[in-house]
Amino acid sequence: MKTRAKSGIGIRGLTIYGILYLVFLYVPVLFLPLFSFNDSIHISFPLKGFTVKWYEHMFANAELLDAFVNSLKVAGSVSVISTVLGVMAARAFTRYRFRGQRPALGLLALPLVVPGIILGIALLIMSKWAGFQLSLITIAAAHVLIATPFATFVMISRLEGFDPNLEEASRDLGESGWTTFWRVTFPLALPGIVASLLLTFIESFDEFILAFFLSGDEATMPLYIWSQLRFPRNLPVVLALGACILAASIILVAFAEWVRRQGVSPTPKSENQ
Amino acid sequence: MENRSDFVSLRDVSKYFGSVRAVDGVSLDIAQGEFFALLGPSGCGKTTLLRILGGFEASNSGSVHIDGANLTDEPANLRPVNMVFQNYAIFPHLNVRQNIGYGLRQEGLSAAEMSQRIDEALATVKLEGYGDRGSTELSGGQRQRVALARALVKHPKVLLLDEPLSALDKNLRELMRVELRALQQKVGITFIFVTHDQEEALSMADRIAVMSDGKVRQVDTPEHLYEAPATREVAAFIGSMNFLDGSVEGAANGMVTVNAGPLGKLQVKPSGDGAPAAGEAVTIGIRPEKLTLLDKAPASGDNVIKGRLTAASYLGERNHFFVSVEGVDAPISVASQNSSPVDHKGWIEGSEVWLTWKPEGARLLLS
């Protein structure tokens, strides 16, 4: 054991490291809302004065709103589709034993590690070859591909240790497979489902590379933001938009966490005498 | 009301998992209102058989009838049968009342009727006042009561219980044996329970089916199973038993004489009807407590064997001895009750001893 004084220095060092870490992590992010209220098109100190005109510009910008709605459509459908697929896959992986189970789980996780640019090129070539018109649908399809592994792993961690006797007990008490799902499986899996919807929504909402390769004439939000960076004058509007997205993300995460805490653990508590 | 003796009727039921015969041609009749145990070591097929009764496993062949109705292909949710799961499977997102009322939803009851049924069930299992408890705030014993109430509230024709006491600690387990038995007598529903614990089966059941390797080996009352096991296997599973091999020499005056080789000729009462034919290979089974240990040869008597004391242990209410006998592989186990306070003879391990028993204390088993 080291001396108390030395470990005290160690702890102080770690504390400073921790604070610096958080500063580097969050201060750049906090510049977004800060400059979004700054009355200047230049992103630099000193601040020129408070204004909400960038937000007014933002809401007046039809192109931006279109991109926002497009992203909502894509991310909304991606989160629902990949979560449904994830629930089904997770049930299969946790409830049944089948041949090729481990390789299947590994292959499922593969899109998480394949670089987005490779996936993007591959999907673009395939879409052209198959004659698919590039559109929001091709973007959504690509996003389902990368979001489903997330959804599956979130649901597997929720359904693992889910006592299969609970579903049997429900059958035993007279409920069919379908009503058992709604009365037992769904409420117990709900926190996982909400977490999965949220995670996959965000995954799709801010995805850029696949959307870049697979977009048709309609842009999603990240594509729109990218296109605006060429015009320095539009930068404050982009900052206002970023601030809104930041606020929405915080609210969504807080809500998901609240739902998760409402949930009951699906595993029975261990008996103490 | 006439109690049907074949209220639950299994005919030639088999279930295979791959090449494993988990249940192998089982036929059983269980009477209405009977407390019936399926007893056997783990892997003997007893739980699979219970799950076939509950509708959770489909049998590969055979039929299941309950109260005259063929339920072989009926799914679990449509059977007039309810189950108490080994870990009780209490719904964690519902409170006690909601758990108990879970199965009443399809019965089309009014809210008042449903509430009354739940109250009755709570009273039956002595959980009045616990209705609004969260299911995670319950002790093991209370969870078991909720599981019982949740099944009984459906008024099933048969209640299935999978190792109902194994999740409880030892003291509670012994108390619940008595309570479960009393509960069954009160509600009068046919209970079928699975256990690997012979004491549990002996103390609670009206009749016991002893199972091994997917087959039912013997179905009998606890007293008969213990006193008159049909086979060596059953005898060894229920309590412990010493086995002496020999062959039948003859029968006279209601006694069979067995030539047990180096042990000499032994007298046994034949089991069942009729004595086995002369020359047939048999095994004499003797329970440890039916043997008397002597430190000198008795003056007379038929069934006496000589051996050497290899181990003596004092166990408080009884002594337990092991005696090695020439010509018998396993040491013979002897139990003697310490009924009088100063009965400690100071047995010396290694000394010569004699064992004797009454002819009716032994059991003739066909090999």
Interface residues (C-beta under 8 A of the other chain):
Chain A: D163 N165 L166 E168 A169 S170 R171 D172 L173 G174 E175 S176 R183 V184 P187 L188 V264 S265 P266 T267 P268 K269 E271 Q273
Chain B: G54 G55 F56 P75 A76 N77 L78 V81 N82 M83 F85 Q86 N87 Y88 A89 I90 F91 P92 H93 Y102 G103 R105 Q106 E107 T136 S139 G140 R143 R150 A151 K154 A167 D169
